[in-house]
């Protein structure tokens, strides 16, 4: 990421009274993870209902930094929300895997954001027994976990 990208991110977050010392950026070849350290009680205004505000900010930042040939996923976490939610997703996935195993088919998860669907796909990408796929469009898009065909 270029230094001017970091300045853009800091300027955007300054609009939400987030200072530069609250922002931690970690980069890999495929992912830019931005963590905002703030009080959990105040974080709700950045997270929003069903993380809609957080997802919107994440999209804006992604559009700001992904203008060239290289495209990296952006993951924005505020006050550890994404980490806590990841734990919940892992529990959901385990329950769905058990259900899919019992019925020998697939199990649908509750509505998830695009970020959360991607996290589930990544959880199962190397799983020899289960696969995941999404069906539908927009807010009706659902993620399924299925037993892989032998």
Buried (B, 14 or more C-beta within 10 A) or exposed (E): BEEEBBEBBBEBBEEBEBEEEBBEEEEEEEEBBBBBBBEEEEBBEBBBEEBEBBBEBBBBBBEBBBEEEEEBBBBBBBBBBBEEBBEEBEEBBEEBBEBBBEEEEBBBBEBBBEBBBBBBBEBBEEEEEBBBEBEEEEEEBBBBBBBEEE
